Amino acid sequence: MAQSPGLLARPVSIAVPVGGGRRAPNTSAGSVGDRALDDDVDSSTHRRQRRALEEINSVSSNSPSSGLPPSSRASGEGTSEVDQSAHLPDVHETSSWRFLYDNEVPILGNPKSLALIWRKIREKGYELPSLGDMREHDAYVWMAVANAKAMEASNEYATLMEKRLADFPRKEEVEGHLLTIQQLRGKLSANETEKVAIQNDLDSMKENHRREIKGRDAVARKERNLARRSLTREYDAVLAVVKDKLQKKKEESAAEIRLQEVRARIEALTEYSVGGFELEEELGRLRDREISLDLDYSLASVSDPSLSRLELPEVSGDSVDQEWCES
């Protein structure tokens, strides 16, 4: 049976203890690396794989002597047969398996068959062949490195989570922070209430001040109107007095003019009489008229025609300022 590129370059002898006994520990470098890989598999991230690997078909338990099943072959799995000539010098009553893979598809490209072979190789109580005996030892090394990197990433993630949990505040601290927040919220609410009350008081004071100013303005306007009317009445009275005096002065002037005319005529007639003219009758009439006009003039005379003695109403500075502002 021709071998295509597969798992092993040559038949690998794996010692199977009779009756499920364990094989003596292998101290080679490959075995040490394999045991390290087994320890990695035992991690929490590979436990389910470990349990799956432990659920192996009873290949060795059904064998009467060596604990191995008869030669069997699955599609794409390869052939397993017992090699009675393979014995280890330090282990008694041992036998081995030899896997032959003749599928055209490489073993790494056939995960299912690889898993079946792994199940047989990783039978509980058996060990992997040494690293030097593996045909695909590079892939095995790559798998081991990838497994180690995955474990390293998992450990880093676990460390990060533990650090975050360690840095997470305790319940007492959180409760203290919550209590502080509640106290600050209460103070803020009280400050807001006080602010609203102060704003209401300020608005009330502004309204009262506005009403007070409005009331004062109304009173000032009323007093100004009353003062204006009183001043108008007083000036009207003064104007009436002035008009009366002017009228009397006019009458006085008219009476004086008439009196002067009569006196001028009398003087003229007197001169005419001295000159021999017959004017006695006209002169007597004019003298009588002079007496009458003199009496009228005396009655119409004005004691002081000027306005200096008139009692004019006094005008305050406030009223003048108000009149000036209004104008």
Secondary structure in CASP SS format (residue, H / E / C, confidence):
PFRMAT SS
TARGET T0000
AUTHOR 0000-0000-0000
METHOD secondary structure of the structure
MODEL  1
M C 1.00
A C 1.00
Q C 1.00
S C 1.00
P C 1.00
G C 1.00
L C 1.00
L C 1.00
A C 1.00
R C 1.00
P C 1.00
V C 1.00
S C 1.00
I E 1.00
A E 1.00
V E 1.00
P E 1.00
V H 1.00
G H 1.00
G H 1.00
G C 1.00
R C 1.00
R C 1.00
A C 1.00
P C 1.00
N C 1.00
T C 1.00
S C 1.00
A H 1.00
G H 1.00
S H 1.00
V H 1.00
G H 1.00
D H 1.00
R H 1.00
A H 1.00
L H 1.00
D H 1.00
D H 1.00
D H 1.00
V H 1.00
D C 1.00
S C 1.00
S H 1.00
T H 1.00
H H 1.00
R H 1.00
R H 1.00
Q H 1.00
R H 1.00
R H 1.00
A H 1.00
L H 1.00
E H 1.00
E C 1.00
I C 1.00
N C 1.00
S C 1.00
V C 1.00
S C 1.00
S C 1.00
N C 1.00
S C 1.00
P C 1.00
S C 1.00
S C 1.00
G C 1.00
L C 1.00
P C 1.00
P C 1.00
S C 1.00
S E 1.00
R E 1.00
A E 1.00
S C 1.00
G C 1.00
E C 1.00
G E 1.00
T E 1.00
S E 1.00
E E 1.00
V E 1.00
D E 1.00
Q C 1.00
S C 1.00
A C 1.00
H C 1.00
L C 1.00
P C 1.00
D C 1.00
V C 1.00
H C 1.00
E C 1.00
T E 1.00
S E 1.00
S E 1.00
W E 1.00
R E 1.00
F E 1.00
L E 1.00
Y C 1.00
D C 1.00
N C 1.00
E C 1.00
V C 1.00
P C 1.00
I H 1.00
L H 1.00
G H 1.00
N C 1.00
P H 1.00
K H 1.00
S H 1.00
L H 1.00
A H 1.00
L H 1.00
I H 1.00
W H 1.00
R H 1.00
K H 1.00
I H 1.00
R C 1.00
E C 1.00
K C 1.00
G C 1.00
Y C 1.00
E C 1.00
L C 1.00
P C 1.00
S C 1.00
L H 1.00
G H 1.00
D H 1.00
M C 1.00
R C 1.00
E C 1.00
H H 1.00
D H 1.00
A H 1.00
Y H 1.00
V H 1.00
W H 1.00
M H 1.00
A H 1.00
V H 1.00
A H 1.00
N H 1.00
A H 1.00
K H 1.00
A H 1.00
M H 1.00
E H 1.00
A H 1.00
S H 1.00
N H 1.00
E H 1.00
Y H 1.00
A H 1.00
T H 1.00
L H 1.00
M H 1.00
E H 1.00
K H 1.00
R H 1.00
L H 1.00
A H 1.00
D H 1.00
F C 1.00
P C 1.00
R C 1.00
K H 1.00
E H 1.00
E H 1.00
V H 1.00
E H 1.00
G H 1.00
H H 1.00
L H 1.00
L H 1.00
T H 1.00
I H 1.00
Q H 1.00
Q H 1.00
L H 1.00
R H 1.00
G H 1.00
K H 1.00
L H 1.00
S H 1.00
A H 1.00
N H 1.00
E H 1.00
T H 1.00
E H 1.00
K H 1.00
V H 1.00
A H 1.00
I H 1.00
Q H 1.00
N H 1.00
D H 1.00
L H 1.00
D H 1.00
S H 1.00
M H 1.00
K H 1.00
E H 1.00
N H 1.00
H H 1.00
R H 1.00
R H 1.00
E H 1.00
I H 1.00
K H 1.00
G H 1.00
R H 1.00
D H 1.00
A H 1.00
V H 1.00
A H 1.00
R H 1.00
K H 1.00
E H 1.00
R H 1.00
N H 1.00
L H 1.00
A H 1.00
R H 1.00
R H 1.00
S H 1.00
L H 1.00
T H 1.00
R H 1.00
E H 1.00
Y H 1.00
D H 1.00
A H 1.00
V H 1.00
L H 1.00
A H 1.00
V H 1.00
V H 1.00
K H 1.00
D H 1.00
K H 1.00
L H 1.00
Q H 1.00
K H 1.00
K H 1.00
K H 1.00
E H 1.00
E H 1.00
S H 1.00
A H 1.00
A H 1.00
E H 1.00
I H 1.00
R H 1.00
L H 1.00
Q H 1.00
E H 1.00
V H 1.00
R H 1.00
A H 1.00
R H 1.00
I H 1.00
E H 1.00
A H 1.00
L H 1.00
T H 1.00
E H 1.00
Y H 1.00
S H 1.00
V H 1.00
G C 1.00
G C 1.00
F C 1.00
E C 1.00
L C 1.00
E H 1.00
E H 1.00
E H 1.00
L H 1.00
G H 1.00
R H 1.00
L H 1.00
R H 1.00
D H 1.00
R H 1.00
E H 1.00
I H 1.00
S H 1.00
L H 1.00
D H 1.00
L H 1.00
D H 1.00
Y H 1.00
S H 1.00
L H 1.00
A H 1.00
S C 1.00
V C 1.00
S C 1.00
D C 1.00
P C 1.00
S C 1.00
L C 1.00
S C 1.00
R C 1.00
L C 1.00
E C 1.00
L C 1.00
P C 1.00
E C 1.00
V C 1.00
S C 1.00
G H 1.00
D H 1.00
S H 1.00
V H 1.00
D H 1.00
Q H 1.00
E H 1.00
W H 1.00
C H 1.00
E H 1.00
S C 1.00
END
